[in-house]
Amino acid sequence: MRPHWPRRITEEGRVVVEPLQVIAAPRRLRILELVWDRERSAGEIAAQFDVSWSAISQHLSVLRTAGFLLERREGNSRLYRADQAALGPLRAVVEEHWRAGLGRVKELAEAEQQNRDRS
């Protein structure tokens, strides 16, 4: 089965991957988070998800095709890391997503602490 990634075909017949649609998928965005600052094996990445290896493999393929992941082989392993330069302007979008998520976690932790202090 051929992977289905967000794409369009130009008038010249070229296939173009739509970058914002690529990172809009929560699992693909999470994969980028995992490999943003360090290289990880495909197995390490897959272990973070409760879906089949095939599903993660397809997400990795989409990210590679979009140019967002770099792949390196070491023996039988495939190692991945984010290509931060290729992400270019999308980097700010990804980092803001993480900051917003961390901000929400902080708010929840502070609210929990306030509830404990009142008890």
N, C-alpha and C positions, 0 to 999 in steps of 0.2 A: 504494500500500500504506500503510495506517495504521500509525503507530508503535505498538509494544507496550512500554509501560512498566509497572513494578510498580504495581499499583493494586488497589483493592477498591471495591465498591459498598456504600454504607450502606443501612440499611433505608429511608431516605427516597429512595433512588435516586441519590444524589450519588456521583460518582466521586472517590475520594480516592487521591492518589499516596502510596505508602509511602516515606517519606524515607530510612530506613536501607537499604532495598533499592536505592534510586536510587544512593546513594553506594557501595554494596557492589560495584558493577561496576568493575573496575580501570581501564578506560578513562575512565569518567566521573569517577572520583576523580582520575585524572591530569589531566583537563581542568580540574577545580577547582583543582588545584595550579598549572597554567599561568596561570590568570586570577585567582588569589587576590589578588595585590598589584598587578596592572596589567592594563589593557585589552589584548586581543589580537583580531586579525581572525580570521575563520573559517579563512582560508587559513593563517595562522600556526599555529593550533591543529592543523589537519589535517596540516600538514607534520611534526608530531611523531609521527605514527603510521604504521604500515605496513599500513593498511587503506584501503578505498575512501572517497572523499569522502562517499558516501551513508551509510556506517556512522557516520562522525563527525557528519554532519548529524543523524542520528537520535539520537545521544547528546546533542547540543546541544539538540535538541527536548525530550528527556526532562528534562534539567536545567532548561530554561526553564519547562516545565510544572510541575515541582516547586517552582519559585520560587527556585531556587538560582543562576540566572544572570540578569543584566541584559543586554539587547540594545539596541544603539544603531546606527542606520543613519547612515552618512556616505558620501554619493554612492552608489556601487554596492556598497560594502562593508558588512558587518555586523560590528560590534565587540562583544565579550563581556567581561564581568567578573563575578566572583563577587559575589553579594549577601550579604555577610558578616552583615548584620543579620538577613536572612531565615533564614540557617542556624542562628541562635540556638544552642541547646545542641549542635547537631551540630558547631559550630565546634571545640569541645574534642576531639571524636572525630577530626576531620580533622587538626588540629594534632598530636595524639598519634601518628597514623599517620606523619606526616612526621618527627617527632622520632625515632620508633622506627627508621624507615628510615635516617635520618642517623646514628643511633647504631650501626647495623649496618655502615654504610659505614666509620665511624671504626674500629670493631673490626677489620674486614678490612684496612684500611690499616695499622693498628698491627701486626697479625700479619705482614703482608707486610714491613714495615720490620724487624721482629725477625728474620725469616728472612734478610733481606739482611745484617743485622748479624752473624749467626752464620756467614755464608759467607765 
